[in-house]
Amino acid sequence: MIPPISILAWVLLIGSVISAPFALTEGVPEGFGGEHVVLLLLTAVGNTSGLLCAYSSLRFGKVGVVAPITSTQGAAAAVIAVAAGEQIGPGARLALAVVVLGVVLSSVARSSEVVDGRREGLAVTFALLAAGFFGLGLFAMGRLAEDLPISWIVFPSRTLAVLLVTLPLALIGRLRMTRVALPYVVASGFLEVAGLVAYTIGARHGIAIAAILGSQFAAFAAVAAYFLFRERLARVQVAGVAVTAIGVAVLTGVQAV
């Protein structure tokens, strides 16, 4: 309905507006310092870039393929957390390998041709980039959750992104919106903030586990796309979606041990 960059700009603005009253009421957190600024920048870059890549991916590919690949953001965040010193269970590496296999199978497109505006290869590329950026953002948010209130994780990162994306688009006249797209964009903005808040609360008890559990959204998205959009996938892609879901679930179980 509207370009991905416009969706991103509006979602960022909605997130900033929703979180602003809470952040301003609480005031600057005690002990707020340079490390928090760096993590907030990583959060802004990771989440903003991830959203843009995810929206771009959905413009060219099927939800049933894009969602499982993007859902590996949890695995990406877990890998980053482990590299930063967080401990995971002994079977986590095997589970991560299963996730990678699932992504590869999900990425197999029957044709590189454009069909009804769809380009599966391009969609897969954007989905992989989204997973990587989201993983970075999830890790940074998890670290921030240890010290800052939730509003001071969402508000600064969203406001920074608004200044870098929404405002410039508005100034050059490229910020698009239609009456049909409006309710979907508003819903996306509210749900995106709600998801960030829920994840941040969970991340206080473990970044890796919270990130991986949050990745279960792929199953809901794939089922919804089947019933709402009548999406059909190739058999190898269905297998990839299933393997990815299994890998994420196993990784979650291993992390919980």
C-alpha positions in Angstrom: 0.0 0.0 0.0 2.8 2.4 0.9 6.7 2.2 0.6 8.5 0.3 3.4 10.4 3.4 4.4 7.1 5.3 5.1 5.8 2.4 7.2 9.1 2.5 9.2 8.9 6.3 9.6 5.3 6.2 11.0 6.0 3.2 13.2 9.0 4.9 14.7 6.9 8.1 15.3 4.1 6.2 17.0 6.6 4.4 19.3 8.2 7.7 20.2 4.8 9.3 21.0 3.6 6.3 23.1 6.8 6.1 25.2 7.4 9.8 25.6 5.0 10.5 28.5 6.5 7.6 30.6 10.1 8.5 29.9 9.5 12.3 30.7 7.6 11.5 33.8 10.4 9.2 35.2 13.2 11.6 34.3 16.8 10.7 33.5 17.6 7.5 35.3 20.2 7.5 38.0 23.6 6.4 36.8 22.8 7.0 33.2 26.2 7.2 31.4 28.3 6.7 28.3 27.8 2.9 28.1 24.0 3.4 28.1 24.3 5.9 25.2 26.3 3.4 23.2 23.8 0.6 23.8 20.9 2.9 23.0 22.6 3.7 19.7 23.0 0.0 19.0 19.3 -0.5 19.8 18.3 2.3 17.5 20.5 1.1 14.6 19.6 -2.6 15.1 15.8 -2.2 15.5 15.4 0.5 12.9 17.5 -1.2 10.2 15.8 -4.5 11.1 12.3 -3.1 10.7 13.2 -1.5 7.3 14.7 -4.8 6.0 11.7 -6.8 7.3 9.2 -4.5 5.7 11.2 -4.6 2.4 11.3 -8.4 2.6 7.6 -8.6 3.0 7.1 -6.4 0.0 8.8 -9.0 -2.2 8.2 -12.3 -0.5 5.7 -14.5 1.2 5.0 -14.1 5.0 5.5 -17.9 5.3 9.1 -17.6 4.1 10.0 -14.2 5.5 8.8 -14.8 9.1 10.8 -18.0 9.8 14.0 -16.5 8.5 13.5 -13.2 10.4 12.7 -15.2 13.5 16.3 -16.3 13.7 16.9 -12.9 15.2 16.7 -14.8 18.5 19.5 -17.1 17.5 21.5 -14.1 16.4 21.0 -12.4 19.7 21.9 -15.5 21.6 25.1 -15.9 19.7 26.0 -12.3 20.4 25.1 -12.8 24.1 27.3 -15.8 24.3 30.2 -14.0 22.6 29.7 -11.3 25.3 30.1 -13.9 28.0 26.6 -15.2 28.7 26.5 -19.0 29.3 24.3 -21.4 27.2 23.6 -25.1 27.5 25.8 -27.7 25.9 23.4 -28.6 23.1 22.9 -25.0 22.0 25.4 -25.2 19.1 23.6 -28.2 17.6 20.3 -26.4 17.9 21.8 -23.3 16.2 23.0 -25.5 13.3 19.4 -26.9 12.9 18.1 -23.3 12.7 20.7 -22.5 10.0 19.5 -25.6 8.0 15.9 -24.5 8.3 16.8 -21.0 7.0 18.6 -22.5 4.0 15.6 -24.7 3.2 13.1 -21.9 3.7 15.2 -19.7 1.4 14.9 -22.1 -1.6 12.7 -20.4 -4.2 11.3 -22.3 -7.1 12.0 -19.4 -9.5 13.9 -16.2 -9.5 11.3 -14.6 -11.8 9.0 -11.9 -10.6 5.4 -13.2 -10.0 2.8 -10.7 -8.9 5.6 -8.4 -7.7 7.2 -11.1 -5.7 11.0 -11.8 -5.8 11.8 -14.6 -3.4 15.6 -14.2 -3.6 15.4 -10.5 -2.8 13.0 -11.3 0.0 15.3 -13.8 1.6 18.2 -11.4 1.5 16.3 -8.7 3.2 15.0 -11.2 5.8 18.5 -12.4 6.6 19.6 -8.8 7.1 16.6 -8.1 9.3 17.5 -11.1 11.5 21.0 -9.9 12.0 20.0 -6.3 12.8 17.3 -7.4 15.1 19.7 -9.7 16.9 22.0 -6.8 17.5 19.1 -4.6 18.8 17.8 -7.4 21.0 21.2 -7.9 22.6 21.6 -4.2 23.3 18.1 -3.9 24.7 18.7 -6.9 27.0 21.8 -5.2 28.4 20.0 -1.9 28.9 17.2 -3.8 30.7 19.6 -4.6 33.5 20.0 -0.9 34.4 17.3 1.3 32.8 13.5 1.5 33.1 11.6 0.2 30.0 10.5 3.7 28.9 14.2 4.9 28.8 15.0 2.0 26.5 12.2 2.6 24.0 11.9 6.4 24.0 15.5 7.5 23.3 16.1 4.9 20.6 12.7 5.6 18.9 13.2 9.4 19.1 16.7 9.2 17.6 15.4 7.1 14.8 12.5 9.6 14.2 15.1 12.4 13.8 17.1 10.3 11.3 14.2 8.8 9.3 10.8 10.3 9.9 11.7 14.0 10.0 13.9 14.0 6.8 11.2 12.1 4.9 8.6 14.7 6.0 10.9 17.6 5.1 11.5 16.3 1.5 7.8 15.3 1.0 8.4 11.6 0.8 6.4 10.5 3.9 3.4 8.6 2.5 0.1 7.5 4.0 -3.2 6.4 2.6 -6.6 6.0 4.3 -6.5 2.2 3.6 -3.0 1.8 5.1 -3.6 4.0 8.2 -5.2 1.4 10.5 -2.5 -1.2 9.6 0.3 1.3 10.3 -1.2 2.4 13.6 -1.7 -1.2 14.7 1.9 -2.0 13.7 3.2 0.9 15.7 1.4 -0.1 18.9 2.1 -3.8 18.6 5.8 -3.1 17.9 6.1 -1.1 21.1 4.2 -3.7 23.0 6.5 -6.4 21.7 9.6 -4.4 22.8 8.2 -3.9 26.3 7.4 -7.6 26.7 10.8 -8.6 25.5 12.6 -6.1 27.7 10.8 -7.4 30.8 11.8 -11.0 29.8 15.4 -10.1 29.0 15.9 -9.0 32.6 15.9 -12.7 33.4 18.1 -13.8 30.5 18.8 -12.2 27.1 19.3 -15.4 25.2 16.1 -17.2 26.4 13.9 -14.1 26.0 15.2 -13.5 22.5 14.6 -17.1 21.4 11.2 -17.3 22.9 10.2 -14.0 21.2 11.2 -15.6 17.9 8.2 -18.0 18.1 6.2 -15.2 16.3 7.1 -17.0 13.0 4.7 -19.8 13.6 1.8 -17.4 14.3 2.7 -15.3 11.2 2.9 -18.3 8.9 -0.4 -19.7 10.0 -2.1 -16.3 9.7 -0.7 -15.8 6.2 -2.1 -19.2 5.2 -5.6 -18.3 6.3 -5.6 -14.6 5.5 -3.6 -14.4 2.3 -3.9 -18.0 1.0 -0.2 -18.3 0.8 1.2 -21.6 -0.6 4.8 -22.7 -0.2 7.0 -25.2 -2.1 7.4 -28.5 -0.2 11.1 -27.8 0.5 10.1 -24.4 1.9 7.5 -26.0 4.2 10.2 -28.3 5.4 12.5 -25.4 6.0 9.8 -23.5 8.0 9.2 -26.7 10.1 13.0 -27.3 10.7 13.5 -23.6 11.7 10.6 -23.8 14.2 12.0 -27.0 15.6 15.5 -25.6 15.9 14.3 -22.5 17.7 12.1 -24.6 20.0 15.0 -26.9 20.8 17.4 -24.0 21.4 14.8 -22.5 23.8 14.6 -25.8 25.7 18.4 -26.2 25.8 18.8 -22.6 27.1 16.3 -23.3 29.8 18.2 -26.3 31.2 
